[in-house]
Amino acid sequence: MKPTLLVLAAGMGSRYGGLKQMDGLGPNGETIIDYSIYDAVEAGFGKVVYIVREYFREQMEQVVKEKYSNVKCVDGTPLEFQFVTQELDKIPSQFTLNPERVKPWGTAHAVLMGAKVVKEPFAVINGDDYYGKESFRILGDWLRAHEGKTGEYALVGFELENTLSESGGVSRGIGTAGADSYLTDVVEHHKIAKAEDGKIYGENNATGETVELAPKALCSMNMWGFTADYFDKSGEIFTRFLEQNSNELKAEYYIPYAIDCIIKEGLGRCELLSTPSRWFGVTFKEDRPGVVAKFQEFADNGIYPTPLYR
C-alpha cells in the first residue's frame, strides 16, 4: 500500500506577503513543497493531493506537470497528482455563507476537500513547512501499518521551542499524551512567542486565556496521519461547528479541534509520534533568508541533490 500525501496549499500568505507555496527558496528555485514531495516519495508515498484556491489552481497544475513529470515512486510507477479546491462556499447545503466572510474556514475544512479523491491512509502537511526526511519515513511506516483499520490517527510532534519564529507569534496545537503515547487532548494556541523573561506564552483558543507553555511540549505542525474514515467523522464535527459559528466572520475549524473532539467522544484515538527531524518554515517574510540558507546548507552537504528535480 502506498499512502497519499495531502498538501494544504490554499493559504493566501497574508502575513508573508505572497503565495509561500510557490516561492522558490532552494538553490535552484525549489519550493518547500518540492522538498516535502521528494522526502515523501523516498518514504514510499504514491500520490499527492494539493488543496488549493481556484484562482491559482491552473498555475499550480502547470508547475506540477512540468516539474514532476519524471518522478517515480519507489516501486517504479509514476507519482500521481490531483488537485481540489478549498472555497468559502464549500460547506453543507443547510448552511448559508455570511457574505461578509473572507477568512478561510481553517485547516480541518481544507482536509475535508480531499474526501472524494482519497480512499487510503493519508498524511496531511502544510505547504510552507519543512518536516525532514525522518518525519516522512516514520509517518509513512505508520500509515502502511494501519491499512484497513479505522479510528486510528497519528500526530508527528515537534518540540515547541524549535517551532517559534523570531518575527512574530505563531499558532500551534499543543498535545498531551498518556503513558501509552496516545493523545488525551490537543489544544490550539495562538500568538505563541517567547517573552522578554525567556518563557513561552500563547493564547488558548478554547478559553482565550494567555498561558505559559512548556518549551519541550510536543506540538502539531500539521503533520498528521489518518485512516480514511477520518473524513466522515470530521465532517460530522464540522456540521456541529457550523451550527454554532456559521455567521462568525473569523471562526476557523482546525485539525487539532477536530481530533480533540474525536478523542473525547470516543470516536478514535491519535498516537503521538516523535521525530528526530527539526522543523522550519516561513510564516513571515522575515523568515525567508534563514530558510534559503538552510536549503543551501543541505545542498552543500549533499543531503539533497541540486537541482532537486531534473
MARFIMI-858497 format. One line per 3 residues: number of its first residue (from 1); for each residue x, y, z of C-alpha. Coordinates in steps of 0.2 Angstrom, whole numbers, plus 5000, padded with zeros to 4 digits. Layout:
// residues N
NUM> X,Y,Z | ... $
//
This chain:
// residues 310
1> 5000,5000,5000 | 5006,5017,4995 | 4999,5031,5006 $
4> 4994,5048,5000 | 5001,5065,5004 | 4988,5078,5006 $
7> 4996,5096,5005 | 4987,5111,5012 | 4992,5124,5000 $
10> 4977,5135,4999 | 4984,5149,5011 | 4984,5166,5004 $
13> 5000,5171,5013 | 4993,5187,5020 | 5007,5188,5034 $
16> 5020,5183,5021 | 5016,5195,5008 | 5013,5182,4994 $
19> 5010,5164,4990 | 5023,5154,5001 | 5018,5138,4992 $
22> 5026,5144,4976 | 5041,5154,4982 | 5057,5147,4976 $
25> 5068,5145,4992 | 5081,5131,4986 | 5097,5134,4977 $
28> 5088,5131,4960 | 5071,5139,4965 | 5064,5124,4974 $
31> 5049,5127,4985 | 5047,5119,5002 | 5033,5108,4994 $
34> 5047,5101,4982 | 5057,5095,4997 | 5042,5088,5005 $
37> 5037,5078,4990 | 5055,5072,4987 | 5055,5065,5005 $
40> 5038,5058,5004 | 5042,5048,4988 | 5058,5041,4997 $
43> 5047,5036,5011 | 5035,5026,4999 | 5021,5038,4996 $
46> 5012,5036,4979 | 5000,5050,4977 | 5000,5069,4981 $
49> 4984,5079,4983 | 4985,5098,4983 | 4972,5108,4992 $
52> 4972,5125,4983 | 4962,5140,4979 | 4953,5141,4962 $
55> 4961,5157,4957 | 4979,5149,4957 | 4974,5131,4953 $
58> 4978,5132,4935 | 4995,5140,4938 | 4999,5126,4951 $
61> 4994,5112,4940 | 5005,5118,4926 | 5020,5120,4938 $
64> 5017,5102,4944 | 5016,5095,4927 | 5032,5102,4921 $
67> 5042,5099,4937 | 5037,5082,4942 | 5034,5073,4926 $
70> 5048,5061,4928 | 5046,5057,4946 | 5044,5039,4950 $
73> 5038,5030,4966 | 5049,5018,4975 | 5041,5004,4965 $
76> 5045,5012,4948 | 5027,5018,4945 | 5024,5037,4941 $
79> 5019,5048,4956 | 5001,5053,4954 | 4994,5070,4957 $
82> 4977,5078,4960 | 4970,5095,4964 | 4955,5100,4974 $
85> 4950,5117,4979 | 4945,5125,4996 | 4932,5139,4995 $
88> 4922,5148,5007 | 4905,5141,5000 | 4910,5123,5001 $
91> 4900,5120,5017 | 4885,5109,5020 | 4870,5114,5010 $
94> 4859,5118,5026 | 4870,5132,5030 | 4871,5149,5021 $
97> 4888,5158,5019 | 4889,5175,5028 | 4893,5187,5013 $
100> 4904,5197,5023 | 4916,5182,5027 | 4933,5182,5018 $
103> 4943,5171,5030 | 4945,5153,5025 | 4936,5140,5036 $
106> 4953,5133,5043 | 4964,5118,5041 | 4951,5104,5046 $
109> 4940,5111,5032 | 4954,5111,5020 | 4957,5092,5023 $
112> 4938,5088,5020 | 4940,5095,5002 | 4950,5079,4999 $
115> 4936,5067,5004 | 4931,5062,4986 | 4949,5058,4980 $
118> 4957,5050,4995 | 4952,5032,5000 | 4968,5026,5008 $
121> 4978,5030,5023 | 4985,5048,5021 | 4996,5061,5028 $
124> 4992,5079,5030 | 5006,5093,5029 | 5007,5111,5027 $
127> 5014,5118,5010 | 5025,5130,5019 | 5033,5119,5032 $
130> 5049,5108,5031 | 5047,5092,5041 | 5063,5082,5037 $
133> 5066,5065,5030 | 5064,5055,5046 | 5047,5063,5049 $
136> 5041,5056,5032 | 5048,5039,5035 | 5041,5037,5052 $
139> 5024,5043,5046 | 5024,5033,5030 | 5028,5017,5040 $
142> 5014,5021,5052 | 5001,5023,5038 | 5006,5007,5030 $
145> 5004,4998,5047 | 4987,5004,5048 | 4980,5000,5031 $
148> 4962,4993,5033 | 4960,5000,5050 | 4948,5013,5056 $
151> 4948,5026,5070 | 4967,5026,5070 | 4976,5043,5068 $
154> 4994,5050,5072 | 5002,5066,5075 | 5020,5069,5072 $
157> 5025,5081,5086 | 5039,5093,5086 | 5046,5102,5102 $
160> 5038,5119,5104 | 5054,5129,5107 | 5060,5123,5090 $
163> 5045,5129,5080 | 5044,5148,5085 | 5048,5162,5074 $
166> 5058,5177,5079 | 5047,5188,5068 | 5030,5186,5077 $
169> 5018,5175,5086 | 5013,5158,5078 | 4999,5146,5081 $
172> 5002,5128,5087 | 4991,5113,5093 | 4999,5108,5109 $
175> 4997,5089,5113 | 4996,5079,5129 | 4999,5061,5129 $
178> 4997,5047,5141 | 5010,5033,5145 | 5004,5024,5130 $
181> 5009,5038,5118 | 4991,5041,5113 | 4984,5059,5114 $
184> 4972,5063,5129 | 4969,5081,5121 | 4976,5093,5109 $
187> 4973,5112,5111 | 4976,5125,5098 | 4985,5140,5104 $
190> 4988,5157,5095 | 5001,5171,5097 | 5014,5159,5104 $
193> 5030,5168,5106 | 5045,5170,5118 | 5043,5184,5130 $
196> 5057,5195,5137 | 5058,5184,5153 | 5063,5170,5141 $
199> 5047,5160,5144 | 5035,5155,5131 | 5017,5161,5131 $
202> 5002,5158,5120 | 4983,5161,5119 | 4972,5146,5122 $
205> 4960,5145,5108 | 4947,5137,5119 | 4947,5150,5133 $
208> 4955,5165,5126 | 4967,5165,5141 | 4986,5168,5139 $
211> 4996,5154,5147 | 5014,5149,5149 | 5019,5134,5138 $
214> 5032,5121,5141 | 5047,5123,5129 | 5048,5104,5126 $
217> 5030,5102,5124 | 5026,5092,5108 | 5016,5102,5096 $
220> 5007,5100,5080 | 5015,5107,5064 | 5000,5100,5055 $
223> 5009,5084,5050 | 4996,5071,5053 | 4992,5053,5048 $
226> 4974,5047,5046 | 4964,5032,5041 | 4951,5036,5028 $
229> 4936,5036,5040 | 4943,5052,5047 | 4933,5061,5033 $
232> 4916,5056,5039 | 4920,5059,5057 | 4927,5076,5054 $
235> 4913,5081,5043 | 4900,5077,5056 | 4910,5088,5068 $
238> 4911,5102,5056 | 4892,5102,5054 | 4891,5104,5073 $
241> 4904,5118,5072 | 4894,5127,5059 | 4878,5126,5069 $
244> 4887,5137,5082 | 4899,5148,5070 | 4891,5149,5053 $
247> 4888,5168,5055 | 4905,5171,5063 | 4917,5180,5052 $
250> 4933,5174,5059 | 4930,5157,5067 | 4940,5143,5060 $
253> 4939,5124,5060 | 4956,5117,5065 | 4963,5100,5064 $
256> 4968,5100,5082 | 4950,5104,5087 | 4943,5090,5076 $
259> 4955,5077,5084 | 4951,5084,5101 | 4933,5081,5098 $
262> 4936,5063,5091 | 4946,5058,5106 | 4935,5065,5119 $
265> 4919,5057,5111 | 4927,5040,5109 | 4927,5040,5090 $
268> 4945,5036,5088 | 4962,5038,5095 | 4978,5048,5090 $
271> 4995,5042,5093 | 5009,5055,5096 | 5024,5051,5086 $
274> 5041,5059,5090 | 5054,5063,5076 | 5072,5067,5077 $
277> 5070,5079,5062 | 5070,5098,5065 | 5056,5108,5058 $
280> 5057,5125,5050 | 5046,5136,5039 | 5041,5153,5033 $
283> 5027,5161,5042 | 5033,5179,5040 | 5043,5187,5026 $
286> 5057,5189,5038 | 5059,5170,5040 | 5064,5168,5022 $
289> 5083,5171,5022 | 5085,5158,5036 | 5076,5145,5026 $
292> 5086,5150,5010 | 5102,5147,5020 | 5096,5131,5027 $
295> 5092,5123,5009 | 5109,5129,5003 | 5117,5120,5018 $
298> 5108,5104,5013 | 5114,5106,4995 | 5132,5109,5000 $
301> 5132,5094,5012 | 5124,5083,4999 | 5108,5079,5009 $
304> 5098,5083,4993 | 5103,5083,4975 | 5104,5100,4967 $
307> 5094,5103,4957 | 5081,5093,4966 | 5072,5088,4950 $
310> 5079,5085,4933 $
//
